């Protein structure tokens, strides 16, 4: 279900981006270059009003889908992940045995015959 919300959000965001790119804040833009064609499109007299309504519509759809998709995200409470199981089964302390091939660490100059 979360994938469906993701696809719908991406699709409506792309459409919203295209609508915003078509608009020009000064009134020219792509909508103005369409000329008389935009006036004949489904009887719409002002293309800028349609683009503004489309902007608000798709912005609302994106907002609603984002809010609604959060309800379908699975919560982590009550479920145990593999990492939680590993942490529970891990030993509580470090091993107490020494490795047999350990070499003692000596610092040069300390208790050496040359320094005396």
C-alpha positions as CSV (number, residue, x, y, z in Angstrom):
1,X,0.0,0.0,0.0
2,X,2.9,2.3,0.8
3,X,4.2,1.8,-2.8
4,X,0.9,3.0,-4.2
5,X,1.1,6.1,-2.1
6,X,4.7,6.7,-3.3
7,X,3.7,6.4,-6.9
8,X,0.7,8.7,-6.6
9,X,2.8,11.3,-4.7
10,X,5.5,11.2,-7.4
11,X,3.0,11.4,-10.2
12,X,1.0,14.3,-8.7
13,X,4.3,16.1,-7.9
14,X,5.5,15.8,-11.5
15,X,2.1,17.2,-12.7
16,X,2.3,20.0,-10.2
17,X,5.8,20.8,-11.3
18,X,4.7,21.0,-14.9
19,X,1.8,23.2,-14.1
20,X,4.0,25.6,-12.2
21,X,6.6,25.6,-15.0
22,X,3.9,26.6,-17.5
23,X,2.9,29.6,-15.5
24,X,4.7,32.9,-15.7
25,X,4.4,35.4,-12.8
26,X,4.2,38.3,-15.4
27,X,1.4,36.8,-17.3
28,X,3.3,35.9,-20.5
29,X,4.8,32.4,-20.3
30,X,3.8,29.4,-22.2
31,X,0.1,29.9,-21.5
32,X,0.3,33.3,-23.2
33,X,2.1,31.9,-26.2
34,X,-0.7,29.5,-26.9
35,X,-2.8,32.5,-27.9
36,X,-6.3,31.8,-29.1
37,X,-6.0,28.1,-28.6
38,X,-6.2,28.5,-24.8
39,X,-9.3,30.5,-25.1
40,X,-11.0,27.7,-27.1
41,X,-9.9,24.9,-24.8
42,X,-13.1,23.5,-23.3
43,X,-14.7,26.9,-23.2
44,X,-12.2,28.2,-20.7
45,X,-11.8,32.0,-21.0
46,X,-8.8,32.5,-18.7
47,X,-6.0,30.0,-18.8
48,X,-4.2,31.5,-15.8
49,X,-7.2,30.8,-13.6
50,X,-7.3,27.2,-14.6
51,X,-3.5,26.9,-14.0
52,X,-3.9,28.5,-10.6
53,X,-6.7,26.2,-9.6
54,X,-4.7,23.2,-10.9
55,X,-1.7,24.3,-8.8
56,X,-3.8,24.4,-5.7
57,X,-5.5,21.2,-6.5
58,X,-2.4,19.2,-7.0
59,X,-0.6,20.8,-4.1
60,X,-3.6,19.7,-1.9
61,X,-3.4,16.2,-3.4
62,X,0.3,15.9,-2.6
63,X,-0.3,17.2,1.0
64,X,-3.2,14.8,1.6
65,X,-1.3,11.8,0.2
66,X,1.8,12.6,2.3
67,X,-0.3,12.8,5.5
68,X,-2.4,9.7,4.6
69,X,0.6,7.6,3.8
70,X,2.0,8.1,7.3
71,X,-0.9,6.1,8.6
72,X,0.3,3.0,6.6
73,X,4.0,3.1,7.7
74,X,4.5,0.1,10.0
75,X,5.4,1.0,13.6
76,X,8.5,-0.5,15.3
77,X,6.7,-1.1,18.6
78,X,5.7,-4.7,19.4
79,X,7.8,-6.1,16.6
80,X,11.3,-7.5,17.1
81,X,13.8,-7.1,14.4
82,X,16.8,-9.4,13.7
83,X,19.1,-6.8,15.3
84,X,17.1,-6.8,18.5
85,X,17.4,-10.6,18.7
86,X,21.1,-10.5,18.1
87,X,21.5,-8.0,20.9
88,X,19.4,-10.1,23.3
89,X,21.4,-13.2,22.5
90,X,24.9,-11.6,22.7
91,X,27.1,-12.5,25.7
92,X,26.9,-10.0,28.5
93,X,30.7,-9.9,29.2
94,X,33.9,-10.3,27.4
95,X,35.7,-13.6,27.4
96,X,38.0,-14.0,30.4
97,X,40.6,-16.4,28.9
98,X,43.9,-15.1,27.6
99,X,45.0,-16.1,24.2
100,X,48.0,-18.6,24.3
101,X,50.1,-16.8,21.8
102,X,50.1,-13.4,23.5
103,X,53.4,-11.5,23.5
104,X,54.1,-9.2,26.4
105,X,54.3,-5.5,25.5
106,X,57.5,-3.8,26.5
107,X,58.3,-0.1,26.1
108,X,61.8,0.7,24.9
109,X,63.9,2.4,27.6
110,X,62.0,1.0,30.5
111,X,64.0,-1.5,32.5
112,X,66.4,-2.1,29.7
113,X,70.1,-2.7,30.4
114,X,71.2,0.2,28.2
115,X,69.4,2.8,30.2
116,X,71.2,2.0,33.5
